[in-house]
Amino acid sequence: MQALITINKDLDSVTSILYDTLKITPFKRDYDTSFGKIANILKRYDLRENPRNLRFRFTLFMQEFFDSIPQDQWNLKDPTFIKQSEEFAIRKFKEWILEQVT
């Protein structure tokens, strides 16, 4: 039971790190630091992930969102649409982490 509580707290930390990163203006984001923090969290579970690989994996989840929608329906200037893509990627990223841990 304690392990489940710890995993949930760590997933909440991952979510917080990603949301904090994504609310910064894109060209000012420090992805290396953010995904470095996430890599440190994953080390607790003996997952030795390179922060750049984690960033790439997150980007692939973001791409998965865009691939699920016809390109002519993309609205890159709509903050709600961008938020949906980010939330999708965060959810998929956390699911991937949970798969690796359990």
C-alpha positions as a printed Julia matrix, in Angstrom:
102×3 Matrix{Float64}:
  0.0    0.0     0.0
  2.85   2.39    0.84
  4.39   1.76   -2.59
  1.14   2.81   -4.29
  1.02   6.03   -2.27
  4.64   6.77   -3.18
  4.03   6.1    -6.88
  0.97   8.36   -6.87
  2.91  11.17   -5.16
  5.73  10.8    -7.67
  3.29  10.84  -10.6
  1.79  14.0    -9.12
  5.31  15.47   -9.0
  5.87  14.54  -12.66
  2.57  16.2   -13.57
  3.53  19.33  -11.66
  6.95  19.51  -13.31
  5.41  19.18  -16.77
  2.65  21.72  -16.15
  5.15  24.19  -14.71
  7.38  23.73  -17.75
  4.58  24.03  -20.29
  3.15  27.24  -18.85
  6.43  29.04  -19.64
  6.77  30.73  -23.03
  7.99  27.95  -25.38
 11.35  29.44  -26.32
 12.17  30.08  -22.64
 11.43  26.55  -21.4
 14.23  24.58  -19.77
 13.4   21.07  -20.89
 16.77  19.67  -19.78
 16.18  20.67  -16.16
 12.54  19.55  -16.19
 13.2   16.13  -17.63
 16.3   15.83  -15.44
 14.02  16.19  -12.4
 11.74  13.51  -13.83
 14.73  11.23  -14.48
 15.72  11.64  -10.82
 12.24  10.6    -9.73
 12.42   7.52  -11.93
 15.76   6.51  -10.41
 13.83   5.7    -7.22
 12.31   2.83   -9.17
 15.63   1.7   -10.71
 14.68   3.27  -14.04
 17.8    4.86  -15.43
 16.43   7.13  -18.14
 18.34   9.83  -19.95
 16.49  13.17  -19.63
 16.73  13.73  -23.39
 15.18  10.34  -24.06
 12.34  11.24  -21.7
 11.85  14.51  -23.53
 11.8   12.65  -26.85
  9.25  10.16  -25.5
  7.06  13.06  -24.3
  7.33  14.65  -27.74
  6.2   11.38  -29.33
  3.12  11.38  -27.13
  2.43  14.96  -28.19
  2.81  13.84  -31.82
  0.37  10.98  -31.17
 -2.25  13.6   -30.29
 -1.66  15.48  -33.52
 -1.66  12.29  -35.57
 -5.12  11.47  -34.22
 -6.6   14.65  -35.72
 -6.7   15.56  -39.42
 -4.17  18.28  -40.05
 -6.75  20.66  -41.5
 -8.44  20.63  -38.05
 -5.34  21.67  -36.16
 -5.74  25.08  -34.58
 -2.28  25.97  -33.34
 -3.31  29.5   -32.39
 -6.07  28.27  -30.09
 -4.79  27.96  -26.5
 -7.49  25.38  -25.72
 -6.34  23.14  -28.56
 -2.7   23.4   -27.46
 -3.73  22.68  -23.86
 -5.54  19.53  -25.04
 -2.39  18.31  -26.78
 -0.3   18.96  -23.66
 -2.77  17.22  -21.36
 -2.93  14.24  -23.7
  0.86  13.96  -23.74
  1.11  14.3   -19.95
 -1.5   11.58  -19.43
  0.21   9.21  -21.88
  3.63   9.97  -20.36
  2.36   9.14  -16.87
  0.77   5.94  -18.17
  4.11   4.98  -19.68
  5.9    5.66  -16.39
  3.36   3.56  -14.5
  3.88   0.69  -16.97
  7.63   0.88  -16.4
  7.31   0.95  -12.62
  4.76  -1.85  -12.21
